Amino acid sequence: MVESFINYLEYEKKSSPHTVIAYRTDLEQFQEFASTSFELNDISDAGHSEIRAWVIDLVEQELSTTSVNRKMATLRSFYKFLLRSRMITKDPTYKLRSLKNPKKLPEFVQELTIEAVLEESVYEPSFEGQRDRMVIEFLYLTGVRLAELIGLKWESIDLNEETVKVLGKRKKERIIPLTKGLSRNILLYKKVFEERFSKLGQSDYFIVSNQGKQSYPMMIYRTVRHYLDLFAQTSKRSPHVLRHTFATHLLNKGADLNAVKDLLGHANLAATQVYTHNSLEKLKAVFEQAHPKA
């Protein structure tokens, strides 16, 4: 039943590989818990009490609220799928309630810091250096997700129109404009790419390893951490921080919220509005500093 659910995610919902792996891992962890604690070999037979016991166990392990809620969301999706498929007659998660998560503003990198990170002198002229530069610039200047960058191919980049076509969540395509500076640096990267691998095919992946193979999440994480460590003081130094930075800087400069939503590939405005809090904090700081009655 787990495999049927995974196939449903992959081929019907068209979930990203990252999402599919996360769902599979959550279900395997619950299966192990159910088997060890309740001698339950088929999690389709689990009831509310077994699921609640797992949630309590996760909390006692001091997992973050976000992680526990995500695992609960996995179970909800799984049992709803079984119910729709008539593999079970009752949803054991119907009484399950998410844990309250304290709201945190997305972390982002300050403008002066990101300017330092983007300095040309920071990167070696070699293939590796220019590849790393593309990772940082693409994440910050286009706001793409980690999975979108990893899956990006040269054929999706149109330097004549200065746009890139991105395949986002649920296989939705969106077009993102490229800055002139980024377009120019893509040409530099293309040159060292071809020097390194002889010939560039349009179907080749844009970001590749030193051996020319498709990049992978840990490779991108390491690259981002390395360059942000040189300048940034943020506690988080992940690819998603650069996406947060992209959105925050646009809104700080007065960009329309709906436009930022479309650039990020969000399904609704609620997901984008979290970035307005950072903009409001900046406005408050300016107000308190400049207004005579503040």
C-alpha positions in Angstrom: 0.0 0.0 0.0 2.9 2.3 0.7 4.2 1.7 -2.8 0.8 2.4 -4.3 0.8 5.7 -2.5 4.3 6.6 -3.6 3.3 5.8 -7.2 0.3 8.1 -6.8 2.6 10.9 -5.6 5.1 10.5 -8.4 2.8 9.9 -11.4 -0.6 11.5 -10.5 0.3 14.3 -8.1 3.6 14.8 -9.9 5.3 15.7 -6.6 9.0 16.6 -6.6 11.6 13.9 -6.0 12.5 15.6 -2.7 8.8 15.4 -1.6 8.5 11.7 -2.6 11.6 10.8 -0.6 10.4 12.7 2.4 7.0 11.0 2.4 8.6 7.6 1.9 11.0 8.2 4.8 8.2 9.3 7.1 6.1 6.2 6.4 9.0 3.9 6.9 9.7 5.5 10.2 6.1 5.1 11.3 6.2 1.5 10.1 9.2 0.8 12.2 7.6 2.5 15.3 4.3 0.6 14.8 6.1 -2.7 14.4 8.4 -2.2 17.4 5.8 -0.7 19.8 2.6 -2.4 18.7 3.8 -5.4 16.7 1.8 -3.9 13.8 3.3 -5.1 10.5 0.9 -3.2 8.2 0.4 0.5 9.0 -2.9 0.5 7.0 -4.3 -1.2 10.2 -3.1 1.5 12.5 -5.6 3.5 14.5 -5.7 6.9 16.1 -4.0 5.6 19.3 -1.0 4.2 17.5 -0.6 7.4 15.5 -1.0 9.6 18.5 1.6 7.4 20.4 4.1 8.0 17.5 3.5 11.8 17.6 4.2 11.8 21.4 7.3 9.8 20.8 8.5 12.3 18.1 7.9 15.2 20.5 9.8 13.4 23.3 12.7 13.0 20.9 12.7 16.8 20.8 12.0 17.0 17.0 11.0 20.5 15.9 7.3 21.3 15.7 7.7 21.8 12.0 9.2 18.3 11.5 6.5 16.7 13.6 3.7 18.5 11.7 5.2 17.5 8.4 5.2 13.8 9.4 1.6 14.1 10.5 0.8 15.7 7.2 2.4 12.6 5.5 0.1 10.3 7.5 -3.0 12.4 6.7 -2.2 12.2 3.0 -1.5 8.5 3.1 -4.7 7.5 4.9 -6.8 9.8 2.8 -5.4 8.0 -0.2 -6.2 4.6 1.3 -9.7 5.8 2.1 -10.3 7.1 -1.5 -9.0 3.9 -2.8 -11.3 1.9 -0.5 -8.4 0.1 1.1 -9.6 1.3 4.5 -13.1 2.3 5.7 -12.1 4.9 8.3 -9.5 7.6 8.4 -7.5 7.2 11.6 -6.0 10.7 11.3 -9.4 12.5 11.4 -8.9 13.6 15.0 -5.2 14.4 14.6 -4.4 18.1 15.2 -1.2 19.9 14.2 1.1 21.2 16.9 1.2 25.0 17.3 4.2 26.3 15.6 5.7 29.7 16.8 5.8 32.0 13.8 9.3 32.8 12.7 10.2 35.4 10.0 12.2 33.9 7.1 15.9 34.7 7.5 17.5 36.6 4.7 20.9 38.1 3.8 21.3 41.9 4.0 21.8 43.7 0.7 25.4 44.8 1.5 26.3 41.3 2.4 24.9 39.7 -0.7 26.7 42.3 -2.8 29.9 41.1 -1.2 29.0 37.5 -1.9 28.3 38.3 -5.6 31.7 40.1 -6.1 33.4 38.7 -9.2 36.8 38.4 -7.3 35.3 35.9 -4.8 35.1 33.2 -7.6 38.0 31.4 -9.4 37.9 31.7 -13.2 38.0 27.9 -13.4 34.9 25.7 -14.2 34.4 25.0 -10.5 34.6 28.7 -9.6 32.2 29.8 -12.3 29.8 26.9 -11.5 29.7 27.9 -7.9 29.0 31.5 -8.9 26.1 30.3 -11.0 24.7 28.4 -8.0 24.8 31.5 -5.8 23.6 34.0 -8.5 20.8 31.8 -9.8 19.4 31.1 -6.3 19.5 34.8 -5.4 18.7 36.5 -8.7 15.8 34.2 -9.8 14.5 32.9 -6.5 14.4 29.3 -7.8 13.9 26.4 -5.4 16.7 23.9 -4.7 15.0 21.1 -6.7 14.3 23.5 -9.6 18.0 24.5 -9.9 19.1 20.8 -9.8 16.6 19.9 -12.5 17.4 22.9 -14.7 18.8 22.2 -18.2 20.6 24.4 -20.7 17.6 24.2 -23.1 15.5 26.1 -20.6 17.7 29.1 -20.7 17.0 31.7 -23.4 19.7 34.3 -23.5 18.2 36.1 -26.4 15.0 36.8 -24.5 16.9 36.8 -21.2 14.5 34.4 -19.5 14.6 31.0 -17.9 11.8 28.4 -18.0 11.5 26.7 -14.6 9.7 23.5 -13.8 8.2 24.0 -10.4 6.1 22.0 -7.9 3.4 19.8 -9.5 5.2 20.2 -12.9 4.0 23.8 -13.2 6.2 25.9 -15.6 6.9 29.5 -15.0 9.1 32.0 -16.8 11.6 34.1 -14.8 13.5 37.1 -16.3 17.2 37.1 -16.1 19.2 40.3 -15.3 21.7 41.5 -17.9 24.5 40.8 -15.4 23.3 37.2 -14.9 23.0 36.6 -18.6 26.5 37.9 -19.2 27.8 35.6 -16.4 25.9 32.6 -17.9 27.9 33.1 -21.1 31.2 33.1 -19.1 30.0 29.9 -17.4 29.0 28.3 -20.7 32.5 29.0 -22.1 34.3 27.2 -19.2 31.6 24.5 -19.3 32.4 23.7 -22.9 36.1 23.9 -22.3 35.7 21.3 -19.5 33.3 18.9 -21.2 34.2 19.5 -24.9 30.7 19.9 -26.2 27.5 21.3 -24.6 24.2 19.5 -25.4 21.0 21.5 -25.0 19.6 18.6 -22.8 22.6 18.8 -20.5 22.0 19.8 -16.9 22.9 23.4 -16.1 24.6 22.8 -12.8 26.8 19.7 -12.8 29.5 18.0 -10.6 33.1 18.2 -11.5 32.6 14.9 -13.4 29.8 16.4 -15.5 26.9 14.6 -13.7 23.7 16.2 -12.5 24.1 18.1 -9.2 22.5 16.9 -6.0 21.2 18.6 -2.9 24.2 18.3 -0.6 26.5 19.6 -3.3 24.4 22.8 -3.6 24.1 23.1 0.2 27.9 22.9 0.6 28.4 25.5 -2.1 26.0 28.0 -0.5 27.3 27.4 3.0 30.9 28.0 1.8 30.3 31.3 0.2 27.8 32.7 2.8 30.3 31.7 5.5 32.7 34.2 4.0 30.5 37.2 4.7 27.0 36.4 6.1 26.2 36.5 9.8 22.9 34.6 9.4 22.4 31.4 11.5 20.9 29.7 8.5 23.0 29.4 5.4 21.0 27.2 3.0 19.8 27.5 -0.6 16.3 28.5 0.7 17.8 31.5 2.5 18.8 32.9 -0.8 15.2 32.4 -2.1 14.0 34.2 1.0 16.5 37.0 0.3 15.3 37.3 -3.3 11.7 37.8 -2.2 12.5 40.1 0.7 14.8 42.4 -1.4 12.1 42.7 -4.1 9.4 43.6 -1.6 11.8 46.0 0.2 12.3 47.8 -3.2 8.5 48.1 -3.7 7.8 45.1 -5.9 4.1 44.1 -6.3 3.2 41.2 -4.1 1.4 39.4 -6.9 4.4 39.7 -9.1 6.7 38.2 -6.4 4.2 35.4 -5.9 4.4 34.5 -9.6 8.2 34.7 -9.7 8.4 32.4 -6.7 5.9 30.0 -8.2 3.6 30.1 -5.1 0.1 28.7 -5.6 -1.5 31.5 -3.5 -0.7 34.8 -1.9 -0.6 33.5 1.7 2.7 31.8 1.1 4.2 35.0 -0.3 2.8 37.4 2.4 5.2 36.0 5.0 7.9 38.1 3.3 6.0 41.3 3.8 6.7 41.1 7.6 10.4 41.7 6.9 9.5 44.7 4.7 7.3 46.0 7.5 10.1 45.6 10.0 12.3 47.7 7.8 9.6 50.4 7.5 9.2 50.4 11.3 12.9 50.9 11.8 13.0 53.8 9.3 9.9 55.3 11.0 11.4 55.0 14.5 14.7 56.5 13.4 13.3 59.4 11.3 10.0 60.5 12.8 10.3 63.2 15.4 7.4 61.7 17.5 8.5 58.1 17.2 
